Amino acid sequence: MNTRTVSLVLTAAASLGALIGLLLTVPDGPRYLTVRTPAVVGYTPTATPRPDQPSPDFGYLEGEERREGVTYLVFNRATLLTGARATAEADRYGQQRLGYFVVDENPRVRRFALAEGARLSGSQLLTGQPQPTEVTLDRLLNYLDRHADERPLPVWLRYDAAGRIVAVEEQYLPGYSA
């Protein structure tokens, strides 16, 4: 190959790489990093809180299941960063600085039972408002059944000593609304 042919091949390869990079960057999409393969893990709650189940616990609700009269929420734990850490991670991943950054690198998806009478509050996705507002279980389950595949619900979960969810609080994230 002559020098001109090699130069053209290298230029074409670099252009193709840049184009693929642009296609993989979704400027108006969700602002969280997802590097995972679905894996669902369940557990039987014990009388004492588990060390791997912090309360409150941030992540995304990705669905729901009903078995034997119990509602289970499918939860993908993540880490919500704010301030300087959020800015550093946004820069590291080439994302827009929004004042927050969600890191989701753990492939484990969990199922937790929802306690009867759990306190439920929603904001932008469940109610269309930024401020938290009490919502019904039907509204939460309807959202999960219809929309969680394309836009998982960012939430804080709180648990009782048996590991059941006693509170679900939607986290308002600017730029994440439907």
TORKOL-4160 file (C-alpha; in steps of 0.2 Angstrom, whole numbers, padded with zeros to 4 digits, m for minus):
178
<pt num="1" X="0000" Y="0000" Z="0000"/>
<pt num="2" X="0006" Y="0017" Z="m0004"/>
<pt num="3" X="0006" Y="0032" Z="0009"/>
<pt num="4" X="m0010" Y="0040" Z="0002"/>
<pt num="5" X="m0020" Y="0023" Z="0003"/>
<pt num="6" X="m0014" Y="0021" Z="0021"/>
<pt num="7" X="m0018" Y="0039" Z="0025"/>
<pt num="8" X="m0036" Y="0037" Z="0018"/>
<pt num="9" X="m0039" Y="0020" Z="0028"/>
<pt num="10" X="m0033" Y="0028" Z="0044"/>
<pt num="11" X="m0044" Y="0044" Z="0041"/>
<pt num="12" X="m0059" Y="0033" Z="0037"/>
<pt num="13" X="m0056" Y="0022" Z="0053"/>
<pt num="14" X="m0055" Y="0038" Z="0064"/>
<pt num="15" X="m0071" Y="0045" Z="0056"/>
<pt num="16" X="m0080" Y="0029" Z="0059"/>
<pt num="17" X="m0074" Y="0029" Z="0077"/>
<pt num="18" X="m0080" Y="0047" Z="0080"/>
<pt num="19" X="m0097" Y="0043" Z="0072"/>
<pt num="20" X="m0100" Y="0028" Z="0083"/>
<pt num="21" X="m0095" Y="0038" Z="0098"/>
<pt num="22" X="m0108" Y="0051" Z="0093"/>
<pt num="23" X="m0121" Y="0038" Z="0091"/>
<pt num="24" X="m0118" Y="0031" Z="0108"/>
<pt num="25" X="m0119" Y="0047" Z="0116"/>
<pt num="26" X="m0138" Y="0051" Z="0119"/>
<pt num="27" X="m0138" Y="0070" Z="0125"/>
<pt num="28" X="m0156" Y="0070" Z="0129"/>
<pt num="29" X="m0157" Y="0053" Z="0137"/>
<pt num="30" X="m0156" Y="0047" Z="0155"/>
<pt num="31" X="m0141" Y="0054" Z="0164"/>
<pt num="32" X="m0135" Y="0038" Z="0172"/>
<pt num="33" X="m0122" Y="0026" Z="0168"/>
<pt num="34" X="m0128" Y="0008" Z="0166"/>
<pt num="35" X="m0115" Y="m0005" Z="0164"/>
<pt num="36" X="m0124" Y="m0021" Z="0169"/>
<pt num="37" X="m0132" Y="m0037" Z="0163"/>
<pt num="38" X="m0149" Y="m0042" Z="0171"/>
<pt num="39" X="m0147" Y="m0054" Z="0186"/>
<pt num="40" X="m0161" Y="m0055" Z="0199"/>
<pt num="41" X="m0157" Y="m0060" Z="0216"/>
<pt num="42" X="m0170" Y="m0063" Z="0230"/>
<pt num="43" X="m0168" Y="m0067" Z="0248"/>
<pt num="44" X="m0178" Y="m0072" Z="0263"/>
<pt num="45" X="m0178" Y="m0057" Z="0276"/>
<pt num="46" X="m0172" Y="m0060" Z="0293"/>
<pt num="47" X="m0176" Y="m0051" Z="0310"/>
<pt num="48" X="m0161" Y="m0040" Z="0309"/>
<pt num="49" X="m0157" Y="m0028" Z="0295"/>
<pt num="50" X="m0145" Y="m0034" Z="0282"/>
<pt num="51" X="m0128" Y="m0025" Z="0280"/>
<pt num="52" X="m0131" Y="m0025" Z="0261"/>
<pt num="53" X="m0148" Y="m0017" Z="0263"/>
<pt num="54" X="m0145" Y="0001" Z="0269"/>
<pt num="55" X="m0160" Y="0012" Z="0274"/>
<pt num="56" X="m0163" Y="0024" Z="0265"/>
<pt num="57" X="m0157" Y="0015" Z="0249"/>
<pt num="58" X="m0156" Y="0024" Z="0232"/>
<pt num="59" X="m0159" Y="0016" Z="0215"/>
<pt num="60" X="m0171" Y="0013" Z="0202"/>
<pt num="61" X="m0188" Y="0003" Z="0202"/>
<pt num="62" X="m0188" Y="m0007" Z="0186"/>
<pt num="63" X="m0204" Y="m0017" Z="0189"/>
<pt num="64" X="m0216" Y="m0026" Z="0201"/>
<pt num="65" X="m0222" Y="m0044" Z="0203"/>
<pt num="66" X="m0236" Y="m0051" Z="0214"/>
<pt num="67" X="m0234" Y="m0068" Z="0222"/>
<pt num="68" X="m0245" Y="m0076" Z="0235"/>
<pt num="69" X="m0254" Y="m0060" Z="0239"/>
<pt num="70" X="m0238" Y="m0050" Z="0241"/>
<pt num="71" X="m0231" Y="m0036" Z="0230"/>
<pt num="72" X="m0213" Y="m0037" Z="0226"/>
<pt num="73" X="m0203" Y="m0022" Z="0219"/>
<pt num="74" X="m0189" Y="m0025" Z="0207"/>
<pt num="75" X="m0175" Y="m0013" Z="0213"/>
<pt num="76" X="m0158" Y="m0009" Z="0204"/>
<pt num="77" X="m0147" Y="m0001" Z="0218"/>
<pt num="78" X="m0136" Y="0014" Z="0212"/>
<pt num="79" X="m0126" Y="0028" Z="0219"/>
<pt num="80" X="m0132" Y="0046" Z="0218"/>
<pt num="81" X="m0118" Y="0058" Z="0218"/>
<pt num="82" X="m0120" Y="0077" Z="0221"/>
<pt num="83" X="m0108" Y="0092" Z="0222"/>
<pt num="84" X="m0090" Y="0090" Z="0217"/>
<pt num="85" X="m0091" Y="0071" Z="0216"/>
<pt num="86" X="m0105" Y="0072" Z="0203"/>
<pt num="87" X="m0095" Y="0085" Z="0193"/>
<pt num="88" X="m0080" Y="0074" Z="0193"/>
<pt num="89" X="m0090" Y="0059" Z="0187"/>
<pt num="90" X="m0099" Y="0068" Z="0174"/>
<pt num="91" X="m0083" Y="0075" Z="0167"/>
<pt num="92" X="m0075" Y="0057" Z="0168"/>
<pt num="93" X="m0089" Y="0050" Z="0158"/>
<pt num="94" X="m0091" Y="0065" Z="0146"/>
<pt num="95" X="m0109" Y="0068" Z="0152"/>
<pt num="96" X="m0117" Y="0085" Z="0155"/>
<pt num="97" X="m0115" Y="0093" Z="0172"/>
<pt num="98" X="m0132" Y="0093" Z="0180"/>
<pt num="99" X="m0128" Y="0095" Z="0199"/>
<pt num="100" X="m0130" Y="0076" Z="0201"/>
<pt num="101" X="m0124" Y="0060" Z="0194"/>
<pt num="102" X="m0130" Y="0043" Z="0196"/>
<pt num="103" X="m0118" Y="0028" Z="0195"/>
<pt num="104" X="m0125" Y="0011" Z="0191"/>
<pt num="105" X="m0112" Y="m0002" Z="0189"/>
<pt num="106" X="m0118" Y="m0016" Z="0199"/>
<pt num="107" X="m0127" Y="m0029" Z="0189"/>
<pt num="108" X="m0137" Y="m0036" Z="0203"/>
<pt num="109" X="m0156" Y="m0033" Z="0203"/>
<pt num="110" X="m0166" Y="m0036" Z="0219"/>
<pt num="111" X="m0184" Y="m0040" Z="0223"/>
<pt num="112" X="m0191" Y="m0033" Z="0240"/>
<pt num="113" X="m0208" Y="m0036" Z="0247"/>
<pt num="114" X="m0218" Y="m0021" Z="0249"/>
<pt num="115" X="m0225" Y="m0020" Z="0267"/>
<pt num="116" X="m0244" Y="m0017" Z="0268"/>
<pt num="117" X="m0248" Y="0001" Z="0271"/>
<pt num="118" X="m0231" Y="0007" Z="0265"/>
<pt num="119" X="m0229" Y="0026" Z="0263"/>
<pt num="120" X="m0228" Y="0031" Z="0244"/>
<pt num="121" X="m0223" Y="0048" Z="0237"/>
<pt num="122" X="m0220" Y="0053" Z="0219"/>
<pt num="123" X="m0214" Y="0068" Z="0210"/>
<pt num="124" X="m0210" Y="0071" Z="0192"/>
<pt num="125" X="m0213" Y="0054" Z="0184"/>
<pt num="126" X="m0228" Y="0049" Z="0195"/>
<pt num="127" X="m0236" Y="0066" Z="0198"/>
<pt num="128" X="m0229" Y="0078" Z="0185"/>
<pt num="129" X="m0223" Y="0089" Z="0199"/>
<pt num="130" X="m0206" Y="0092" Z="0207"/>
<pt num="131" X="m0212" Y="0092" Z="0225"/>
<pt num="132" X="m0215" Y="0075" Z="0233"/>
<pt num="133" X="m0234" Y="0071" Z="0234"/>
<pt num="134" X="m0242" Y="0056" Z="0242"/>
<pt num="135" X="m0247" Y="0043" Z="0228"/>
<pt num="136" X="m0258" Y="0027" Z="0228"/>
<pt num="137" X="m0251" Y="0010" Z="0226"/>
<pt num="138" X="m0261" Y="0008" Z="0210"/>
<pt num="139" X="m0252" Y="0024" Z="0203"/>
<pt num="140" X="m0235" Y="0017" Z="0207"/>
<pt num="141" X="m0239" Y="0000" Z="0200"/>
<pt num="142" X="m0247" Y="0007" Z="0185"/>
<pt num="143" X="m0231" Y="0017" Z="0181"/>
<pt num="144" X="m0220" Y="0002" Z="0184"/>
<pt num="145" X="m0231" Y="m0009" Z="0172"/>
<pt num="146" X="m0231" Y="0004" Z="0158"/>
<pt num="147" X="m0215" Y="0014" Z="0159"/>
<pt num="148" X="m0201" Y="0006" Z="0169"/>
<pt num="149" X="m0193" Y="m0002" Z="0154"/>
<pt num="150" X="m0190" Y="0014" Z="0145"/>
<pt num="151" X="m0188" Y="0025" Z="0161"/>
<pt num="152" X="m0184" Y="0017" Z="0177"/>
<pt num="153" X="m0191" Y="0026" Z="0192"/>
<pt num="154" X="m0177" Y="0034" Z="0203"/>
<pt num="155" X="m0182" Y="0031" Z="0222"/>
<pt num="156" X="m0176" Y="0030" Z="0240"/>
<pt num="157" X="m0183" Y="0015" Z="0248"/>
<pt num="158" X="m0184" Y="0012" Z="0267"/>
<pt num="159" X="m0185" Y="m0005" Z="0275"/>
<pt num="160" X="m0192" Y="m0012" Z="0292"/>
<pt num="161" X="m0182" Y="m0024" Z="0302"/>
<pt num="162" X="m0189" Y="m0039" Z="0292"/>
<pt num="163" X="m0182" Y="m0032" Z="0276"/>
<pt num="164" X="m0199" Y="m0026" Z="0269"/>
<pt num="165" X="m0201" Y="m0009" Z="0260"/>
<pt num="166" X="m0210" Y="0003" Z="0271"/>
<pt num="167" X="m0208" Y="0019" Z="0261"/>
<pt num="168" X="m0205" Y="0023" Z="0243"/>
<pt num="169" X="m0200" Y="0041" Z="0239"/>
<pt num="170" X="m0197" Y="0046" Z="0221"/>
<pt num="171" X="m0181" Y="0056" Z="0219"/>
<pt num="172" X="m0183" Y="0072" Z="0208"/>
<pt num="173" X="m0169" Y="0072" Z="0195"/>
<pt num="174" X="m0168" Y="0088" Z="0184"/>
<pt num="175" X="m0168" Y="0083" Z="0166"/>
<pt num="176" X="m0175" Y="0065" Z="0169"/>
<pt num="177" X="m0193" Y="0069" Z="0167"/>
<pt num="178" X="m0203" Y="0060" Z="0154"/>
